[in-house]
């Protein structure tokens, strides 16, 4: 069974998320929107299909990373999130919430052994492509 298939996103806290997005846009050429940017790429096994990796800033007061005390969270792209979560539960991994489904994919959060919050995403790239505004290619 495939588990993680790639990085789905990198999320981090900062003092001024808007200013940080502007700096990255001005100095490194990221095309940002309200959430950050999406790096668009082609899938290795299906080069006709797009894939995305989200880069996003959030307020240093954000509770989105809770219960982790870290200032970042990594999102991993996965296949068959339901089966993977079942396997992780059997292995004693701390699952923080139930799988949540949206048009653009399914999500769940867990903790690694050092308390880093991890987000798993089973993407629906076709639907995600329809809502993405900020794209860095």
C-alpha positions as CSV (number, residue, x, y, z in Angstrom):
1,X,0.0,0.0,0.0
2,X,1.3,3.4,-0.9
3,X,1.3,5.8,2.1
4,X,2.8,9.2,1.6
5,X,3.1,10.2,-2.1
6,X,4.6,13.7,-1.6
7,X,4.5,17.0,0.2
8,X,1.1,18.6,0.1
9,X,2.0,21.8,1.9
10,X,4.2,23.7,4.3
11,X,2.5,25.9,6.8
12,X,4.3,28.2,9.3
13,X,3.6,30.9,11.8
14,X,4.9,34.5,11.5
15,X,4.4,37.9,13.1
16,X,2.9,39.5,10.0
17,X,1.6,36.9,7.5
18,X,0.6,39.5,4.9
19,X,4.0,41.2,5.1
20,X,5.7,37.8,4.8
21,X,3.7,36.9,1.7
22,X,4.6,40.3,0.2
23,X,8.3,39.8,0.9
24,X,8.3,36.4,-0.7
25,X,6.4,37.8,-3.7
26,X,8.8,40.8,-4.1
27,X,12.1,39.0,-3.5
28,X,11.5,35.4,-4.6
29,X,8.7,35.7,-7.1
30,X,6.0,33.8,-5.4
31,X,2.5,34.5,-6.8
32,X,0.5,34.8,-3.6
33,X,-3.2,34.9,-2.7
34,X,-5.1,35.2,0.6
35,X,-3.6,31.8,1.7
36,X,-0.1,31.9,0.3
37,X,0.8,30.2,-3.0
38,X,0.5,26.8,-4.7
39,X,3.4,25.2,-6.5
40,X,1.9,23.5,-9.5
41,X,3.6,20.4,-10.9
42,X,2.9,17.3,-12.9
43,X,2.5,13.9,-11.4
44,X,5.3,11.4,-12.1
45,X,3.1,8.4,-12.9
46,X,0.5,10.5,-14.8
47,X,2.2,13.5,-16.4
48,X,-1.1,14.7,-17.8
49,X,-2.3,15.3,-14.3
50,X,-1.5,18.3,-12.2
51,X,-0.4,18.2,-8.5
52,X,-0.1,21.0,-6.0
53,X,2.0,21.9,-3.0
54,X,0.6,24.7,-0.8
55,X,2.9,27.2,0.9
56,X,1.1,29.2,3.6
57,X,1.7,31.7,6.3
58,X,-0.4,32.1,9.4
59,X,-0.5,34.4,12.5
60,X,1.9,33.6,15.3
61,X,-1.3,33.3,17.5
62,X,-2.9,30.7,15.2
63,X,-4.3,27.6,17.0
64,X,-4.3,25.6,13.8
65,X,-1.1,23.8,14.9
66,X,-2.5,23.0,18.3
67,X,-1.7,20.8,20.3
68,X,1.8,21.0,18.8
69,X,4.0,23.7,20.2
70,X,5.9,24.0,17.0
71,X,5.6,27.0,14.6
72,X,5.1,24.9,11.5
73,X,3.0,22.0,10.1
74,X,3.8,19.8,7.1
75,X,1.0,18.4,5.0
76,X,1.6,15.1,3.3
77,X,-0.2,13.9,0.2
78,X,-1.5,10.3,0.7
79,X,-3.6,7.7,-1.1
80,X,-6.5,5.9,0.5
81,X,-6.6,8.0,3.7
82,X,-9.3,5.9,5.3
83,X,-7.2,2.7,5.1
84,X,-4.1,4.5,6.2
85,X,-5.8,6.0,9.3
86,X,-7.0,2.5,10.2
87,X,-3.4,1.2,9.9
88,X,-2.0,4.1,11.9
89,X,-4.6,3.6,14.7
90,X,-3.5,-0.1,14.9
91,X,0.1,1.1,15.3
92,X,-0.9,3.3,18.2
93,X,-0.3,6.6,16.3
94,X,-2.2,9.6,17.9
95,X,-4.9,10.7,15.5
96,X,-6.2,14.1,16.5
97,X,-9.5,14.2,14.6
98,X,-11.8,12.4,12.2
99,X,-11.3,12.4,8.5
100,X,-12.9,15.5,7.0
101,X,-14.0,15.6,3.4
102,X,-14.2,18.5,1.0
103,X,-14.6,18.6,-2.8
104,X,-10.8,19.1,-3.2
105,X,-9.8,16.2,-0.9
106,X,-9.9,14.5,2.5
107,X,-7.9,15.6,5.6
108,X,-6.9,14.3,9.0
109,X,-4.4,15.3,11.6
110,X,-2.0,13.3,13.7
111,X,1.1,13.7,16.0
112,X,4.5,12.3,15.4
113,X,6.6,11.0,18.3
114,X,8.0,14.5,19.1
115,X,4.6,16.2,19.1
116,X,4.7,17.7,15.6
117,X,1.3,18.1,14.2
118,X,1.0,16.5,10.7
119,X,-1.8,16.9,8.2
120,X,-2.6,14.1,5.8
121,X,-4.3,15.0,2.6
122,X,-5.9,12.7,0.0
123,X,-6.2,15.2,-2.8
124,X,-8.7,15.6,-5.5
125,X,-6.4,17.7,-7.7
126,X,-9.0,18.2,-10.4
127,X,-11.3,20.0,-8.0
128,X,-8.4,21.8,-6.2
129,X,-7.2,23.2,-9.5
130,X,-10.6,25.0,-9.9
131,X,-10.2,27.0,-6.6
132,X,-6.4,27.8,-6.7
133,X,-5.7,31.4,-7.2
134,X,-2.1,32.0,-6.2
135,X,0.1,29.8,-8.4
136,X,3.9,29.8,-8.6
137,X,5.2,27.8,-11.6
